[in-house]
Amino acid sequence: MSNRQPLSPSSVTRRRLLQVAAGAVGTLALPEAVRAAAGEGEKAATKGNIVHSVVTWCFEPHWSFDELCKNARQLGCRSVELCPPSVWPTVKKYGLTCAIAPSHLFVQGMNNPKYQAGCLEMLRQRIDQCADAGTKTVITFTGYAQESGAWADGTNPDLSKLPPNRKVKLLVNRKDKPLELEATLGRSPGSLPFDNWGGGPFSDRRWGFAAVIPHDLAIAPTDCGGPLVDIDGRCQGVNIARALRVANYALPPREVQQAIERIRAAAKSQ
């Protein structure tokens, strides 16, 4: 059962929309709420002291780009960000702007000389397009220092195609302190015959663990990382992978503790 109250057109406000989005699974309730607001035919009230904008990918499963622009306008937004030049006429049709234009993504950037020529070519082209359309800002990313294969034309490369046993550096923050880790790439097993039995999506990494606790709780790959708790409330492990149609894997406490000790030792040596 859900405790969510139905939305009437007259009850939809920006604050109510945010409450619905926070309480919903995914963003399924958000388009329904906006449709209710649109049905009322009244533009959302704004004071004008905050300039609101939206990005596209959050809403792609629910709205076409035309619907996104229409609803953004209805909510009082002024911009749809990071949308390509091919859809700028639609943005303009609804009286909106593109506050910041996209370029290359964040893996292959200017930080590695191998990708600088491709980045510069894409940036020059996008800057010219922005100048013609009146868009004032273009986004760019420094990118990773490590190589990630051939130039991917501005998209993120398929890292699974990199050769196995290659070492990569990871920079993470722990309690506001940077920590540099080194990881060795493995080889993806790809799809397996019994994947056709259903139960997916599966975790990108579901093999190669030193020890696991298999269990049949249905946990999505994006929800892994939480504790596996027994009926007495005791933590028996940390969920690490959705592996098979009827199996998830959890790391035993010993494996988790050893991993923590390795990370701490690496941090102290920095």
N, C-alpha and C positions, 0 to 999 in steps of 0.2 A: 504494500500500500504506500501511497505517496501522501505526504502532508502538504504538498504544494497546492496553493489555492488557485482556482482558475482566474484568468485575467480577463476582465471586461475592457472594451475599448476605452472607456472613460477613466479606468484606473491605471493605465500605462503611463509611467513617467520614466525619466532616465534612471532615477534611483531604483525604481521597481524593476527595470530591465536588468540592472546590475545584480539585484538580489536574486532574480530568477536565474541568471547565468551562473551565479556562484553556487546555487543549490541544485542545478540540473546536472544530469549525467551528460558530459560533453557539452554541446551547445544546442541541443535539440529544442529546448524551450525558448531560446532566444528568437529564432525566426517566427515562431507562433506569436510571441508577444509583439514583435514589430508589425506583423500582419494585422494584429488587432488594432494597433495604433494607427496604421495606415487606413484602416477601415473607417476610423473616425474622421479622417480627412483634415485633421488639424496638425500643423507643424508643432514639434516639441518646443516648449518655452525655454529660451536661453537668455542669459543676461549679457552675453557678448564679451565677458571678461576672460573667458577660457576658450581657446581655439581647439576644437575637437577634430580628430581624424580617425580613420580606420585603415587597416591593412586587409589584403584580400584573402590570404590563405586560411584565416580562421573561419571564414564563412563559405568557402568553396564547396563543401559537402552539401550545403543547404540552399544556396542562392546562385543564380547566374550572375555575371558581372553587372548586367543591366539592373537586376533586382537589388544588388548590393548598393549601387549608386542611388537608386530611388529611395531605399530605406535609410541610407546615410543622410540624404538630403532631408528626409522626413524627421530624423532625429536632431537635425540642426548641425550636423558635421559640415566642415568646409573642405575636407580633403580626403582623397583615397590615395594612400601612400604605396610606393614601391610597385606600381603597376606599369607594364611595358607601354611603349609608345603606340602600339597597335590599338589600345583601348582608350587612349586619351580623348578621341572624339566623343566617346560615351560619357566620360567624366565631364567634359565641357557641356554636353547636352543637358546635364542635370545641375548646371551652375556650380560645379565643384572644380577643384584644382588637384593636381598631383604635387603634394608638398615636397616630396623627395623621390627622384627617379632611381630605378635599380641599375646596377651594372653587373660586374662579375660577383660571384658568391665568395664565401669567406675561407675556403680551404686553400685555393690557389690564388695568391695575391702578390702584391709588390714586394713582400718580404723575401721572396725567393727569386733570384735573377732569371731563373728558367722561365718564369711565367710573366715577367714584366712586359715583354713585347705584346703578348696577347691582352693583358690588362690595359695597357696604354691604347691599343687599337680600339678596344671596346669602349673605353672611357671617352676617347676623342669623338667617336661616333655618337655616343649618348649625349655628350655636351652639345654637339651640333644640333641634335634633335631637340634638346631642351631649349636651346637658343631660338629655334624656329617656333616652338610651341609656347614659349614664355614660362617654362618651368625653371625655377631658380636654383635648384639643388640636385646634386647627383651623389649617391652613396658609393663608397668604396671601402675595401677591407684590406688590412695589412697582409692577411693570409698567414699560413704556417711557414716556418723556415725550412721544414723538411720537404723533400720531394714527394709527390703523390701521384706519380705516373705521368702520362702524356697530358698536354694541355687539353682541358675538357670544355673549351669554348665558353668559359665563364660559368658553367654549371659546376656543382660539386662532383668530383671524380668518384668512380666506383672503387673504393678502397679494397674491396674483396679481390680485385684483380692484381693487387700488388703481390710480389713474390713472397712466399712464406719464409719465416725465420728472419725477416727484416725487422730491425729495431727502430722503434719510433719513440719520440719523447712526448710526454704529456705534462702540461702545466695546469695544476689545480690549486685551489685556495683552501686552506684549512685554518679556521679561526683567523681569517684575514691575513694569513701568511702564505706566500707562494711556495708551492712544493713541486719540484720537477721529478717526474717518474719516467722510467724507461720500460717499455712494453715490447714484447716480441710477437710479431704477427704469426698466427697459426694459419691453417688451411681450412677453409669452410667446406663442410661435407656436402653443401648444396641440398637439394631436395632428395628425399629418400622414398623408396617404394611405398612404405606404409603411411607416408604423408597423405596419400590419396584416400585414406580412411576418414579424413576430416579432422576436426579439432583445432585447426590453426586459427589465427597465425601463430607461428612458433618463434622462439627467440633466435636471433642471429647466431648466438653462440649457445649451443646446448650439449656440447661434448668437450672432452679434454680436461674435466675436473678431476682432481686427485681422489676425492671421495664425495658422494652425494647421498642424500636421503630422498628416495623416490616416494611420492605420494600422489593421490588422485584428486586433490583440490583443484578446481578449475581457476587458474590465475592467468590473466593476460600478460604477455611479455612486458608491457608498459607498467604493470603493477608489481613486477618483481623487485626485490630489495627490502621487503618487509619481513617480519618474523614469522616463523612457523611455530604455532603455539598448540600445546596439547590441551586436553579437556580440563586440566587443573591450572591452566594459565601459565604454564612454564614454557619458556622459549626453548625449542629443540633445534633450531637452526634458522638460517636466513634464505628465503626463497631466491633462487638465482636464475632459473630458466623454465620456460614452458617448452617441454621436450617432445612429448608425444600426445596423441589424442587423449590418452587416459593417464598421463604422467606429467607431473612437475617435479623439478629437482630443487632441493634445498641443501645448502652447505652446512655440514655439522659444525657445532660450536668450536671444535678443535681447529678446523680449517679456517674459520673466521678469525679466531684468536691469532693464529700464525700469520695470517695476512695482515692483521693490524700491527703485529710486532715488526713485520718487514717494512711496512709503511713508516712506522715510527723510527726505525733504525735508519731508513733512508733520509728522513727529515732531519735527524740529528747530525747526519754526515754532511748536510748542505752548508 
